[in-house]
Amino acid sequence: MDIILQIENTIENNGSDFELSKIFKQYIKEYKDSLSALFQKNQGKDFLVKHTNELDKIISLMYKTVLRRTFGIYVPMSTSIPITIVALGSYGREQLCVHSDIDLMILYSKCEGYNTDLIIEKFLYLAWDAGLKLGHRVHELGDLIKASREDITIKTAFMESRFITGSNFTWHGAQKELGKVRLDNQKEFILAKIDEATARRKKYPTSMQPNIKESIGGLRDSQLIFWIAKTIYDIRSLKDLSGTLFTDEEYNEYRVSLELLFRVRSALHLINNKQEDRLSLEQMPQVSHMLGFRNERKMATKLFQAQWRVNNFTQIFVKKMVRSYIVRTDNFKELKNSRLTKGIFLMENRLYASYNLKAQPIERLLDILISLPDRYYRYDSGFLHLFTYSIIQHPLKTKIYMQLKEIFKKNNSYCFLKLFYNAGILHQLISSFRKVMFLPQFDGYHHYPVDIHSIKCVQALESIKEPYIQDIYETLNMDEKLLLKISTLLHDTGKGRKQDHSEVGAKLIAQFARQLKFKDEHIDRAVTIVKHHVLMSNVAFRENIHHEETLYKFLSSIKDEKNLKLLYVLTYSDINGVGEDVYTSFNSKLLKELYINALEVSKQKKRISDATKRIQIEKRIKNSDQYATLSKIEQKKVLEIESNLFYLKHSPEEIIEIARQARKTEEFSFKVTNKTRLSIEIFRRVPLNISYLLASLSYLDVGSMDVFTLFNGVKYFKIEFSENIENDAIEQIEHIIENSFDMSKTINIKKPNIKKEEINMDCEHSQAYAELSIHTKNQRGLLAYIMDIFEQNSINVATAKVHSTKTKARDHFLIEKQSNMCNNVENLFKLLSEG
């Protein structure tokens, strides 16, 4: 049934006020239920206007219902009742979102013929009982000026008044009073609104989860420019200033961006079924789908770009409007003395520019920045306007690249990079940024899109707060500091592609560094630290940084001590650029420990070289068909084997097979082959009486022996002899091996002749291991004797590399550093050489 007919029937039948409110409540519910369908047909401002119009109809009908209820069939003409209902705020601007409060102002004039208080009271109760979320004010016409002076928020609301229903005569009187409100204390109001906006923008900075209403470049900024324009020019719409304050093109770009903000905010309200203005990462997929985007990345990129445009437009043109209200009339002499060039001034470390200047070539503007003393500068919106509309021709001239290089040399280049970003020219000056401008990061870690994160990393680099890192930074020369800065700025510019962003970033930094005329050596360093810019944090936070193999593997990618320093400072800057309080004392401690540990082992060039080779082998293993057949646990175990030598001595197929056999070993297993030479492979989880084994086989010449610690307590032994044996002797060999797992068995070992000078101990081999080398005459039982000495003194061999010829034995043992062992090297030498 038609709602008007329902209302009329209820009144005719003397229905209660509660029954009337139920009719409206049901109608409002049905209308709200239809909003999602309406949104699919009409998004943006059109949707908000239609929503506003529907609310106007509901409120008008409520008011007519109250009059019908109050006066019966003798309802006077609405113009004769001195009451007017006015929309305020976003409702007044026809921008009311679906779950925002409906701000109303009820204006009246006292008249003895009408009980206006009763009519207003009945209207408000009907609206509340029907479920409307009202924010309301009730004023007599003559009180508007006084009320507007009570609070800046009240005056702001009055600036957006729009007639809904009631007396046209009362509204006409209200417009005169509202005109007085607009002209009342204009300067005070304008300055207060600007201060209010400044505080709001600090509270709601740009982020990956923006507040569509309050954040920088949000709807509040668009409201600010309207409030200021309304106060000064008494406009009905900001478009009224197009062609005078700004160009049609500038306004259209702004208006398109504003349209997207309207769409996103409306979608948030509809999805949450309540007022929700913060776009969380969790809701981005649903919002992007609702708005018809391919994916949330595309939507978020467009949104961040729209916020940038709204911010740029409002910052420039708000200031342009209010210049006459904020310019001091007593500082013309000071202003003249501070002039840098025609129309450009520097006062108290703030740069100003006249809006009357014609568009300038970017080369000229960069020259001005270069000429400034090396300090941190802020800039006026006029200066921002000058850069926003600067003339930039592509391809860039060599001169511009050299100008950028000079800017990067400054200790305070961050403020200029921020200027380039806010002016929308960062990607025009540094083409590497083209694909990452406004690019979101959905990892839940980064607080900002890629472009802002990159600039904040430079800010962190130029204001290092950790003394230890600052000291390292100061050891760098000018060229190294320069390459570090551009690496810090460009380290994430490879994002947004299918290929690994570090690999792409390395190519981009190389290209840009060549444009800046860097030497090949510095380009190589920049490529290395960008390619591995996430490595240090990954290792520090996820791996055992006191484990030698971890350190060697880490350093094999970094190459040298200088790159380690550069990467350490870059990592510090990168984490600090993620967001406030992300870099913690815990992070600091881990990174510092990794740096110090890596610095210590960086002197072991051969070990680093081995680790580099190992990385290549690991890649081959991962790409092999056999690796794909392993379980996830088996794959992990293969890569956990510590010894680089193990990797260097075996093919990927052999490594996988050895690891698979080790996984199956419960106590021990072995394999004897006797082709061109006798070979024994042993996997053991339980103790092996190696001295007994070797002594029992001392009648055979050992050609080589490898001992490798694998994983899960399993050790792998491979002993190769100089020649083969009779096949019928293999069974005896197998019997000896089985007996070698009886630790009680002993055998007399003839002492070989080893001279003290033939023994060498390198206790600085690494943090955890010492290397013992014995180069002596090859003698029967030599290896058994050495291993027996090790066993008697509980010396654990991690890796053995034994090579024998008929005349010489060259044995190398990597042994674990044990309590005070390196302080008793002489005792070990004595045991080996004298027995």
HUZIZI-V558817 format. One record per residue. RES is the residue in one small letter. OMEGA is omega as a letter, one per 30 degrees, with the letter a starting at -180 (999 if undefined). NEAR is the number of other C-alpha atoms within 8 Angstrom. D_FIRST is the distance of its C-alpha to the first C-alpha in Angstrom with 1 decimal. Layout:
RES & OMEGA & NEAR & D_FIRST
RES & OMEGA & NEAR & D_FIRST
This chain:
m & l & 4 & 0.0
d & a & 5 & 3.8
i & a & 9 & 6.3
i & l & 6 & 8.6
l & l & 8 & 7.0
q & a & 10 & 6.7
i & a & 11 & 10.2
e & l & 8 & 11.5
n & a & 8 & 10.8
t & l & 12 & 12.4
i & l & 10 & 15.2
e & a & 7 & 15.8
n & l & 6 & 16.2
n & l & 6 & 18.6
g & a & 9 & 16.7
s & l & 8 & 18.8
d & l & 7 & 19.0
f & l & 7 & 18.5
e & l & 9 & 15.1
l & a & 12 & 14.1
s & l & 12 & 15.8
k & l & 10 & 14.0
i & l & 12 & 10.6
f & a & 10 & 12.6
k & l & 11 & 14.5
q & l & 8 & 11.9
y & a & 9 & 10.6
i & l & 9 & 14.4
k & l & 8 & 15.2
e & l & 8 & 13.0
y & a & 8 & 14.6
k & l & 7 & 18.0
d & a & 7 & 17.7
s & a & 8 & 17.3
l & a & 9 & 20.4
s & l & 8 & 23.0
a & l & 7 & 21.7
l & a & 9 & 21.6
f & l & 9 & 25.1
q & a & 8 & 26.5
k & a & 6 & 25.7
n & l & 8 & 26.5
q & l & 11 & 29.2
g & a & 12 & 31.4
k & l & 10 & 30.9
d & l & 8 & 28.2
f & a & 11 & 26.0
l & l & 14 & 26.8
v & l & 10 & 26.1
k & l & 8 & 22.7
h & l & 10 & 22.0
t & a & 12 & 23.5
n & l & 8 & 21.4
e & l & 8 & 18.1
l & l & 8 & 19.6
d & a & 9 & 20.7
k & a & 8 & 17.2
i & a & 8 & 16.0
i & l & 10 & 19.3
s & a & 10 & 19.1
l & l & 8 & 15.7
m & a & 11 & 17.2
y & l & 11 & 20.3
k & l & 8 & 18.6
t & l & 9 & 16.7
v & l & 11 & 20.2
l & l & 11 & 21.8
r & l & 11 & 19.3
r & a & 8 & 20.0
t & a & 7 & 23.7
f & a & 9 & 24.4
g & a & 8 & 22.0
i & a & 5 & 21.9
y & a & 6 & 25.1
v & l & 8 & 23.9
p & l & 7 & 26.7
m & a & 6 & 26.6
s & a & 7 & 26.0
t & a & 10 & 29.4
s & l & 8 & 31.2
i & a & 10 & 30.0
p & l & 14 & 32.5
i & l & 12 & 30.2
t & l & 15 & 29.4
i & a & 12 & 27.4
v & l & 14 & 29.3
a & l & 15 & 28.9
l & l & 15 & 32.1
g & a & 12 & 33.7
s & l & 11 & 32.1
y & l & 12 & 28.8
g & l & 13 & 30.8
r & a & 11 & 32.4
e & l & 9 & 29.1
q & a & 11 & 30.4
l & l & 13 & 28.3
c & a & 10 & 28.2
v & a & 10 & 25.1
h & l & 8 & 26.6
s & l & 8 & 28.8
d & l & 7 & 28.6
i & a & 12 & 26.8
d & l & 12 & 29.7
l & l & 12 & 28.9
m & l & 12 & 31.3
i & a & 13 & 30.5
l & l & 14 & 33.2
y & l & 13 & 34.0
s & l & 9 & 36.9
k & a & 7 & 38.1
c & a & 8 & 37.5
e & a & 5 & 38.5
g & a & 4 & 35.8
y & l & 6 & 32.9
n & a & 8 & 32.5
t & a & 11 & 31.6
d & a & 6 & 32.2
l & a & 7 & 29.6
i & a & 11 & 26.9
i & a & 9 & 27.8
e & a & 8 & 27.9
k & l & 9 & 24.5
f & a & 11 & 23.1
l & l & 8 & 25.0
y & l & 8 & 24.0
l & l & 12 & 20.3
a & l & 13 & 20.8
w & a & 10 & 23.0
d & l & 11 & 20.9
a & l & 12 & 18.0
g & l & 7 & 20.5
l & l & 8 & 21.7
k & a & 8 & 25.4
l & l & 10 & 26.8
g & a & 8 & 30.4
h & l & 9 & 30.8
r & l & 7 & 33.6
v & a & 8 & 33.8
h & l & 10 & 36.7
e & a & 10 & 38.1
l & a & 11 & 39.1
g & a & 6 & 42.8
d & a & 8 & 42.6
l & l & 12 & 41.5
i & a & 12 & 45.1
k & a & 7 & 46.2
a & a & 10 & 43.2
s & a & 12 & 43.8
r & a & 9 & 47.4
e & a & 7 & 46.5
d & l & 8 & 45.4
i & l & 11 & 45.4
t & l & 6 & 41.9
i & l & 11 & 40.5
k & l & 12 & 42.3
t & l & 10 & 41.0
a & l & 10 & 37.4
f & a & 12 & 38.1
m & a & 11 & 39.4
e & a & 12 & 36.0
s & l & 12 & 34.0
r & a & 9 & 31.1
f & l & 9 & 29.2
i & a & 11 & 25.4
t & l & 9 & 24.5
g & a & 13 & 26.3
s & l & 13 & 29.6
n & l & 8 & 31.3
f & l & 9 & 34.5
t & l & 15 & 34.3
w & l & 10 & 33.6
h & l & 8 & 36.6
g & l & 9 & 38.8
a & a & 10 & 37.5
q & l & 8 & 38.5
k & a & 8 & 42.0
e & l & 12 & 42.3
l & l & 12 & 41.0
g & l & 8 & 43.6
k & l & 9 & 46.2
v & l & 12 & 44.9
r & a & 11 & 45.3
l & a & 8 & 48.9
d & l & 7 & 49.8
n & a & 6 & 52.1
q & a & 10 & 51.2
k & l & 7 & 54.0
e & a & 7 & 53.4
f & a & 9 & 49.7
i & a & 11 & 50.5
l & l & 8 & 53.2
a & l & 9 & 51.1
k & l & 10 & 48.3
i & l & 8 & 50.9
d & l & 8 & 52.4
e & l & 8 & 49.0
a & l & 10 & 48.4
t & l & 8 & 51.8
a & a & 8 & 51.2
r & a & 10 & 47.8
r & l & 11 & 49.4
k & a & 7 & 52.1
k & a & 6 & 49.7
y & a & 11 & 47.5
p & l & 9 & 50.1
t & l & 8 & 49.4
s & l & 8 & 49.0
m & l & 12 & 48.0
q & a & 9 & 44.9
p & l & 12 & 43.8
n & a & 11 & 41.4
i & a & 13 & 39.3
k & a & 9 & 38.8
e & a & 12 & 42.2
s & l & 14 & 44.8
i & a & 11 & 47.3
g & l & 14 & 45.6
g & a & 15 & 42.2
l & l & 11 & 39.3
r & l & 10 & 41.2
d & l & 14 & 44.0
s & l & 12 & 41.8
q & l & 8 & 40.4
l & a & 12 & 44.0
i & l & 11 & 45.1
f & a & 10 & 42.1
w & a & 10 & 43.0
i & a & 12 & 46.6
a & l & 13 & 45.9
k & a & 12 & 43.5
t & a & 12 & 46.1
i & a & 8 & 49.0
y & a & 6 & 47.4
d & a & 8 & 44.2
i & l & 8 & 42.3
r & l & 6 & 38.6
s & l & 6 & 38.9
l & l & 9 & 41.8
k & l & 6 & 42.0
d & a & 7 & 43.4
l & l & 8 & 46.7
s & a & 11 & 47.0
g & l & 7 & 50.3
t & l & 6 & 51.8
l & l & 8 & 51.6
f & a & 10 & 51.1
t & l & 9 & 51.0
d & a & 8 & 48.0
e & l & 6 & 49.0
e & a & 9 & 49.1
y & a & 11 & 45.7
n & l & 8 & 44.1
e & l & 9 & 45.6
y & a & 12 & 44.3
r & l & 8 & 40.8
v & l & 9 & 40.7
s & l & 14 & 41.8
l & l & 12 & 39.2
e & l & 10 & 36.5
l & l & 11 & 37.5
l & l & 15 & 37.4
f & a & 11 & 33.8
r & a & 12 & 33.0
v & a & 11 & 34.9
r & l & 13 & 33.5
s & l & 11 & 29.9
a & l & 11 & 30.7
l & l & 14 & 32.4
h & a & 15 & 29.4
l & a & 11 & 27.1
i & a & 7 & 29.7
n & a & 8 & 30.5
n & l & 7 & 27.0
k & l & 7 & 28.7
q & l & 10 & 31.0
e & a & 8 & 33.9
d & l & 10 & 36.3
r & l & 9 & 39.3
l & a & 11 & 39.6
s & l & 8 & 41.5
l & a & 9 & 43.6
e & a & 5 & 41.5
q & a & 8 & 38.3
m & l & 11 & 39.9
p & a & 9 & 39.6
q & l & 7 & 35.8
v & a & 13 & 35.3
s & l & 13 & 37.6
h & a & 11 & 35.8
m & a & 9 & 32.4
l & l & 9 & 34.0
g & l & 6 & 35.6
f & l & 10 & 39.2
r & a & 8 & 41.8
n & a & 9 & 42.8
e & l & 12 & 42.7
r & l & 8 & 46.1
k & a & 9 & 45.0
m & a & 11 & 42.0
a & l & 11 & 44.1
t & l & 11 & 46.8
k & a & 9 & 44.4
l & l & 11 & 42.9
f & l & 10 & 46.4
q & l & 10 & 47.4
a & l & 15 & 44.4
q & l & 13 & 45.3
w & a & 10 & 48.9
r & l & 12 & 47.8
v & l & 15 & 45.6
n & a & 12 & 48.5
n & a & 11 & 51.1
f & a & 10 & 49.2
t & a & 12 & 48.3
q & a & 9 & 51.8
i & a & 12 & 53.5
f & l & 11 & 51.5
v & a & 12 & 50.7
k & l & 10 & 54.4
k & l & 10 & 55.1
m & a & 11 & 52.9
v & a & 10 & 54.4
r & a & 8 & 58.1
s & a & 6 & 59.0
y & a & 6 & 57.6
i & l & 6 & 59.5
v & l & 6 & 62.8
r & a & 6 & 65.7
t & a & 5 & 67.8
d & a & 5 & 70.9
n & a & 7 & 71.4
f & l & 8 & 72.3
k & l & 7 & 75.8
e & l & 7 & 74.7
l & l & 10 & 72.2
k & a & 7 & 74.9
n & a & 6 & 77.2
s & a & 9 & 74.5
r & l & 11 & 73.9
l & l & 8 & 74.4
t & a & 6 & 74.2
k & l & 5 & 72.5
g & a & 9 & 69.0
i & a & 12 & 69.2
f & l & 12 & 70.1
l & l & 11 & 70.7
m & l & 9 & 70.5
e & l & 4 & 70.5
n & l & 9 & 69.8
r & a & 10 & 66.7
l & a & 13 & 66.6
y & l & 13 & 65.2
a & l & 13 & 64.8
s & l & 9 & 64.0
y & a & 8 & 60.8
n & l & 5 & 63.0
l & l & 8 & 65.0
k & l & 4 & 64.7
a & a & 8 & 63.8
q & l & 10 & 66.8
p & a & 9 & 68.3
i & l & 10 & 67.7
e & a & 9 & 71.4
r & a & 8 & 72.0
l & l & 10 & 69.3
l & l & 11 & 70.7
d & l & 9 & 74.2
i & l & 9 & 72.9
l & a & 9 & 71.5
i & a & 9 & 74.7
s & a & 6 & 76.8
l & l & 7 & 75.1
p & a & 4 & 76.9
d & l & 7 & 75.6
r & l & 8 & 73.0
y & a & 8 & 69.3
y & l & 8 & 67.5
r & a & 8 & 64.1
y & l & 9 & 62.8
d & l & 10 & 60.8
s & l & 12 & 57.8
g & l & 13 & 60.0
f & l & 13 & 62.3
l & l & 13 & 59.3
h & a & 11 & 58.3
l & l & 13 & 61.8
f & l & 13 & 61.7
t & a & 10 & 58.1
y & l & 9 & 59.2
s & a & 10 & 62.8
i & a & 8 & 64.4
i & a & 8 & 64.9
q & a & 5 & 66.5
h & g & 5 & 66.6
p & a & 4 & 68.7
l & l & 9 & 69.8
k & l & 7 & 73.4
t & a & 7 & 75.9
k & a & 7 & 76.2
i & l & 10 & 72.6
y & l & 11 & 73.2
m & l & 9 & 76.3
q & l & 12 & 74.3
l & l & 9 & 71.8
k & l & 9 & 74.7
e & l & 9 & 76.0
i & l & 10 & 72.7
f & a & 11 & 72.6
k & a & 10 & 76.1
k & l & 8 & 74.8
n & a & 8 & 74.1
n & l & 10 & 70.9
s & a & 11 & 69.3
y & a & 11 & 65.9
c & l & 10 & 64.9
f & l & 9 & 65.5
l & l & 10 & 63.7
k & l & 9 & 60.7
l & l & 10 & 61.1
f & l & 11 & 61.1
y & a & 9 & 57.9
n & l & 11 & 56.1
a & l & 13 & 57.3
g & a & 8 & 56.1
i & a & 11 & 59.6
l & a & 11 & 60.7
h & l & 11 & 60.1
q & l & 8 & 61.8
l & l & 7 & 64.9
i & a & 9 & 64.9
s & l & 7 & 63.5
s & a & 10 & 63.4
f & a & 12 & 60.2
r & a & 9 & 58.3
k & a & 9 & 56.6
v & l & 12 & 55.9
m & l & 10 & 54.4
f & a & 11 & 51.1
l & a & 14 & 51.6
p & l & 11 & 49.9
q & a & 10 & 51.7
f & a & 8 & 49.5
d & a & 5 & 52.3
g & a & 7 & 51.1
y & a & 6 & 54.5
h & a & 12 & 54.5
h & a & 11 & 52.7
y & l & 14 & 52.7
p & a & 14 & 52.4
v & a & 14 & 55.8
d & a & 12 & 56.7
i & l & 8 & 56.3
h & a & 13 & 57.9
s & a & 15 & 60.9
i & l & 13 & 61.5
k & l & 12 & 61.2
c & l & 16 & 63.8
v & l & 14 & 66.2
q & l & 10 & 65.4
a & l & 12 & 66.4
l & a & 13 & 69.5
e & l & 9 & 70.6
s & a & 6 & 70.0
i & a & 10 & 71.4
k & a & 5 & 71.3
e & a & 6 & 73.3
p & a & 7 & 77.1
y & l & 6 & 78.3
i & l & 10 & 76.1
q & l & 10 & 77.0
d & l & 8 & 80.6
i & a & 10 & 80.1
y & a & 11 & 78.3
e & l & 7 & 81.2
t & a & 6 & 83.7
l & l & 9 & 82.0
n & a & 7 & 83.6
m & a & 7 & 81.7
d & l & 8 & 81.0
e & l & 9 & 79.7
k & a & 11 & 77.4
l & l & 10 & 76.1
l & l & 12 & 75.4
l & a & 11 & 73.8
k & a & 11 & 71.4
i & l & 10 & 70.3
s & l & 13 & 70.0
t & a & 15 & 67.8
l & a & 11 & 65.6
l & a & 14 & 65.4
h & a & 14 & 65.4
d & a & 11 & 61.7
t & l & 14 & 61.4
g & a & 15 & 61.7
k & l & 12 & 58.3
g & l & 8 & 55.4
r & l & 7 & 57.5
k & a & 4 & 58.0
q & l & 6 & 61.7
d & a & 9 & 62.7
h & l & 12 & 62.0
s & l & 14 & 65.4
e & l & 10 & 67.2
v & l & 12 & 65.3
g & l & 16 & 65.8
a & l & 15 & 69.6
k & a & 9 & 69.7
l & a & 12 & 67.8
i & l & 16 & 70.0
a & l & 12 & 73.1
q & a & 8 & 71.9
f & l & 10 & 71.1
a & l & 11 & 74.3
r & l & 10 & 76.3
q & l & 9 & 74.7
l & l & 9 & 75.8
k & l & 6 & 79.3
f & l & 9 & 79.7
k & a & 7 & 82.7
d & l & 6 & 82.3
e & a & 6 & 83.1
h & l & 11 & 80.2
i & l & 14 & 77.8
d & l & 9 & 78.7
r & l & 9 & 78.0
a & l & 14 & 74.7
v & a & 12 & 73.7
t & a & 12 & 74.8
i & l & 13 & 72.9
v & l & 15 & 69.7
k & a & 10 & 69.9
h & a & 11 & 70.3
h & l & 12 & 68.3
v & a & 7 & 66.3
l & a & 8 & 69.4
m & l & 14 & 70.8
s & l & 9 & 67.6
n & a & 9 & 66.9
v & a & 12 & 70.5
a & a & 12 & 70.6
f & a & 8 & 67.3
r & a & 6 & 67.3
e & l & 8 & 70.9
n & a & 8 & 74.1
i & l & 12 & 75.7
h & l & 8 & 79.0
h & a & 7 & 79.4
e & a & 10 & 82.0
e & l & 10 & 80.4
t & a & 12 & 77.2
l & a & 14 & 79.2
y & l & 14 & 81.2
k & l & 12 & 78.2
f & a & 12 & 76.4
l & a & 13 & 79.5
s & l & 11 & 80.1
s & a & 9 & 76.9
i & l & 11 & 77.7
k & a & 9 & 81.3
d & a & 8 & 83.1
e & a & 8 & 83.3
k & l & 6 & 82.1
n & l & 12 & 79.0
l & l & 13 & 78.4
k & a & 10 & 78.5
l & a & 11 & 76.2
l & l & 11 & 73.7
y & a & 12 & 73.8
v & l & 12 & 73.0
l & l & 13 & 70.3
t & l & 12 & 68.7
y & a & 10 & 68.7
s & a & 14 & 67.0
d & a & 12 & 64.5
i & l & 11 & 63.3
n & l & 14 & 63.2
g & a & 15 & 61.1
v & a & 14 & 58.4
g & a & 10 & 57.1
e & l & 7 & 58.2
d & l & 6 & 59.9
v & l & 8 & 60.0
y & a & 10 & 63.8
t & l & 7 & 65.0
s & l & 6 & 68.5
f & l & 6 & 68.1
n & a & 9 & 67.5
s & a & 9 & 70.4
k & a & 8 & 72.7
l & a & 10 & 72.0
l & l & 12 & 72.4
k & l & 8 & 75.6
e & l & 9 & 77.0
l & a & 13 & 76.2
y & a & 10 & 77.8
i & l & 8 & 81.0
n & a & 11 & 81.3
a & l & 12 & 80.8
l & a & 10 & 83.3
e & a & 7 & 85.9
v & a & 11 & 85.6
s & l & 12 & 85.4
k & a & 6 & 89.2
q & a & 9 & 89.3
k & a & 7 & 89.0
k & a & 6 & 90.0
r & l & 8 & 87.3
i & l & 14 & 84.7
s & l & 9 & 85.9
d & l & 11 & 85.6
a & l & 13 & 82.1
t & l & 11 & 81.2
k & a & 9 & 82.7
r & l & 11 & 80.8
i & l & 9 & 77.4
q & l & 8 & 78.3
i & l & 11 & 79.2
e & l & 10 & 76.0
k & l & 8 & 74.1
r & l & 9 & 76.1
i & a & 11 & 75.5
k & a & 8 & 71.7
n & a & 8 & 71.8
s & l & 10 & 73.9
d & a & 6 & 72.7
q & a & 8 & 74.3
y & a & 11 & 72.3
a & a & 9 & 69.1
t & a & 6 & 70.1
l & l & 9 & 70.6
s & a & 7 & 68.0
k & l & 6 & 66.4
i & l & 7 & 68.8
e & l & 11 & 71.8
q & l & 10 & 70.8
k & a & 8 & 70.6
k & l & 10 & 74.0
v & a & 10 & 75.7
l & a & 7 & 74.7
e & a & 8 & 75.7
i & a & 9 & 79.4
e & a & 7 & 81.2
s & l & 10 & 84.3
n & a & 10 & 84.3
l & l & 7 & 87.6
f & l & 8 & 85.9
y & a & 11 & 83.5
l & a & 11 & 86.3
k & a & 6 & 88.6
h & l & 9 & 86.1
s & l & 8 & 84.0
p & a & 11 & 80.2
e & l & 10 & 80.7
e & l & 8 & 83.4
i & a & 11 & 81.3
i & a & 12 & 78.4
e & l & 8 & 80.8
i & l & 8 & 82.6
a & l & 12 & 79.4
r & l & 9 & 78.1
q & l & 9 & 81.4
a & l & 12 & 81.3
r & a & 7 & 77.8
k & a & 6 & 79.3
t & l & 12 & 82.4
e & l & 6 & 82.4
e & l & 7 & 86.0
f & l & 10 & 88.0
s & l & 8 & 88.5
f & a & 8 & 91.0
k & l & 7 & 92.1
v & l & 10 & 95.6
t & a & 8 & 96.3
n & l & 10 & 99.8
k & l & 6 & 99.8
t & l & 6 & 101.7
r & l & 12 & 101.8
l & a & 14 & 100.8
s & l & 11 & 97.4
i & l & 12 & 95.7
e & a & 11 & 92.0
i & l & 11 & 91.0
f & a & 14 & 87.5
r & l & 14 & 87.9
r & l & 11 & 85.6
v & a & 7 & 88.5
p & l & 7 & 91.7
l & l & 9 & 94.1
n & a & 11 & 97.8
i & l & 10 & 98.3
s & l & 11 & 101.8
y & a & 12 & 102.9
l & a & 12 & 101.3
l & l & 11 & 102.9
a & l & 13 & 106.2
s & a & 9 & 106.2
l & a & 7 & 105.7
s & l & 10 & 108.1
y & l & 7 & 110.4
l & l & 8 & 107.9
d & l & 9 & 107.3
v & l & 10 & 103.8
g & l & 12 & 102.6
s & l & 11 & 99.4
m & l & 13 & 97.0
d & l & 12 & 93.3
v & a & 13 & 91.6
f & l & 12 & 87.8
t & a & 13 & 85.4
l & a & 13 & 82.2
f & l & 10 & 79.4
n & l & 4 & 78.7
g & a & 7 & 82.4
v & l & 12 & 83.7
k & a & 12 & 86.8
y & l & 14 & 87.9
f & l & 12 & 91.7
k & a & 11 & 93.2
i & l & 12 & 97.0
e & a & 12 & 98.8
f & a & 13 & 102.5
s & a & 10 & 105.0
e & l & 8 & 105.7
n & a & 10 & 104.7
i & l & 9 & 106.3
e & a & 6 & 107.4
n & a & 6 & 104.5
d & l & 5 & 106.1
a & a & 8 & 106.0
i & a & 10 & 102.2
e & l & 7 & 101.9
q & l & 7 & 104.1
i & a & 8 & 102.0
e & l & 9 & 98.9
h & l & 8 & 100.7
i & a & 10 & 101.6
i & l & 9 & 98.0
e & l & 8 & 96.8
n & a & 8 & 99.6
s & l & 13 & 98.5
f & l & 10 & 95.5
d & a & 9 & 97.9
m & a & 8 & 98.3
s & a & 4 & 101.5
k & l & 9 & 103.5
t & l & 5 & 106.0
i & l & 7 & 108.5
n & a & 5 & 111.3
i & l & 8 & 110.6
k & a & 6 & 113.4
k & l & 8 & 113.0
p & l & 9 & 112.8
n & l & 5 & 114.4
i & l & 10 & 111.8
k & a & 8 & 113.1
k & a & 8 & 111.2
e & l & 5 & 111.0
e & a & 9 & 109.2
i & l & 11 & 106.2
n & l & 8 & 103.5
m & l & 9 & 100.5
d & a & 8 & 97.7
c & l & 9 & 95.8
e & a & 6 & 93.7
h & l & 9 & 92.2
s & a & 10 & 88.8
q & a & 7 & 87.3
a & a & 7 & 87.3
y & l & 11 & 90.1
a & l & 14 & 93.8
e & l & 12 & 95.6
l & a & 12 & 99.0
s & l & 11 & 101.1
i & l & 11 & 104.4
h & a & 10 & 106.5
t & l & 10 & 109.7
k & l & 8 & 112.0
n & a & 11 & 110.3
q & l & 6 & 111.7
r & l & 9 & 111.1
g & a & 14 & 108.8
l & a & 10 & 107.7
l & l & 7 & 104.0
a & l & 15 & 104.4
y & a & 14 & 106.4
i & a & 9 & 103.9
m & l & 10 & 101.0
d & l & 10 & 103.1
i & l & 10 & 103.6
f & a & 10 & 99.9
e & a & 10 & 99.2
q & a & 7 & 101.9
n & l & 6 & 100.4
s & l & 6 & 96.7
i & a & 10 & 96.0
n & l & 8 & 92.8
v & l & 10 & 92.9
a & l & 11 & 89.5
t & l & 12 & 90.9
a & l & 13 & 94.4
k & a & 11 & 95.7
v & l & 12 & 99.1
h & a & 10 & 101.2
s & l & 13 & 104.8
t & a & 8 & 107.5
k & a & 5 & 111.0
t & a & 7 & 112.3
k & l & 10 & 109.4
a & l & 13 & 106.4
r & a & 11 & 103.6
d & l & 12 & 101.2
h & a & 11 & 98.2
f & l & 12 & 96.2
l & a & 12 & 92.9
i & a & 13 & 93.2
e & l & 11 & 90.8
k & l & 10 & 92.0
q & a & 7 & 92.9
s & l & 4 & 94.0
n & a & 7 & 96.7
m & a & 8 & 97.7
c & l & 8 & 98.1
n & l & 5 & 100.4
n & a & 8 & 102.7
v & a & 9 & 103.1
e & l & 6 & 106.8
n & l & 7 & 106.7
l & l & 8 & 104.6
f & a & 10 & 107.0
k & l & 10 & 109.9
l & a & 9 & 108.3
l & a & 10 & 107.8
s & a & 10 & 111.2
e & l & 6 & 113.5
g & 999 & 6 & 111.7
